[in-house]
Amino acid sequence: MEEKYGDFLKTLPSPILLTVVFSPLEEVHFLIGPEGIKLQSQKPKVENAVRINYKDLLRVIENPSRAIRYLFDRRIEIYGNHRLVLGMLEKLL
C-alpha cells in the first residue's frame, strides 16, 4: 500500500490512527501518515482515528462501496476531523 499510495500519504497534514478490532480484547493499531503505514504496539494519542472490525475491513477492501453503508450503520467509526478521514478513505478505496 505504501508503494501505491506513497505520494498521497506524504500529503496528509496529520497522522490517522486505524484500529482494527479482532475481538473485544484484541485490537491492532496502525498509524497512517507522511512516513507511511506503521504498526503500533500501543494505541498512540492522535486527533484523527478510524475504528473497524476485521471482518468488515475485509468486506470493504473487497467491495469499497460498502464503506458508506458501514459508516451509517456505525460499523466504521470515525473520530476527529471527519472531512480529513473521509478524504483519506476516498483516496485509498
C-alpha positions in Angstrom: 0.0 0.0 0.0 2.8 2.4 0.8 4.2 1.9 -2.7 0.9 2.5 -4.4 -0.2 5.4 -2.2 3.1 6.8 -1.0 2.7 10.2 -2.7 -0.8 10.6 -1.2 0.4 9.6 2.3 3.1 12.3 2.2 0.4 15.0 1.7 -1.6 14.0 4.8 -1.5 17.0 7.2 -1.7 14.9 10.3 -1.5 11.2 11.1 -4.6 9.0 11.2 -4.9 6.0 13.5 -6.5 2.9 12.0 -7.7 0.5 14.7 -8.7 -3.0 13.6 -10.7 -4.9 16.1 -10.3 -8.7 16.1 -12.2 -9.4 19.4 -13.4 -7.2 22.3 -10.0 -7.8 23.9 -7.7 -7.7 20.8 -7.0 -4.6 18.7 -4.2 -3.8 16.3 -3.3 -0.2 15.7 -1.8 1.3 12.5 -0.6 4.9 12.2 -1.1 6.2 8.7 0.8 9.4 8.0 3.5 11.1 5.9 6.1 8.5 7.0 3.9 5.7 5.7 1.8 3.0 7.5 3.4 1.9 10.8 2.2 -0.9 13.1 1.9 0.5 16.7 2.4 -1.7 19.8 0.3 0.6 21.9 -2.5 2.9 21.0 -1.0 6.4 20.3 -2.8 9.6 21.1 -3.8 11.2 17.8 -6.6 13.5 16.8 -8.0 11.5 13.9 -8.9 7.9 14.1 -10.9 5.1 12.3 -12.1 2.0 14.1 -13.3 -1.0 12.2 -13.9 -4.7 12.8 -11.5 -7.1 11.0 -14.3 -8.8 9.0 -15.8 -5.5 8.0 -12.4 -4.3 6.9 -12.0 -7.3 4.6 -15.5 -6.7 3.2 -14.8 -3.0 2.5 -11.5 -3.9 0.8 -13.4 -6.5 -1.3 -16.1 -4.0 -2.2 -15.4 -0.4 -1.4 -19.0 0.7 -1.9 -19.8 -0.9 1.4 -17.9 1.8 3.3 -20.7 4.3 3.1 -23.3 1.8 4.4 -20.9 0.7 7.2 -20.4 4.4 8.2 -24.1 4.9 8.5 -24.5 1.6 10.4 -21.7 2.7 12.8 -19.7 -0.4 11.8 -16.9 2.1 10.8 -16.3 4.7 13.5 -14.6 8.0 12.7 -13.1 10.3 15.4 -11.6 13.7 14.9 -11.7 15.6 11.6 -14.3 13.7 9.6 -13.5 15.6 6.4 -9.8 14.6 6.5 -10.5 11.0 7.4 -13.2 10.6 4.7 -10.9 12.2 2.1 -8.2 9.6 3.0 -10.7 6.8 2.8 -11.9 8.0 -0.6 -8.4 8.1 -2.0 -7.4 4.7 -0.6 -10.6 2.9 -1.6 
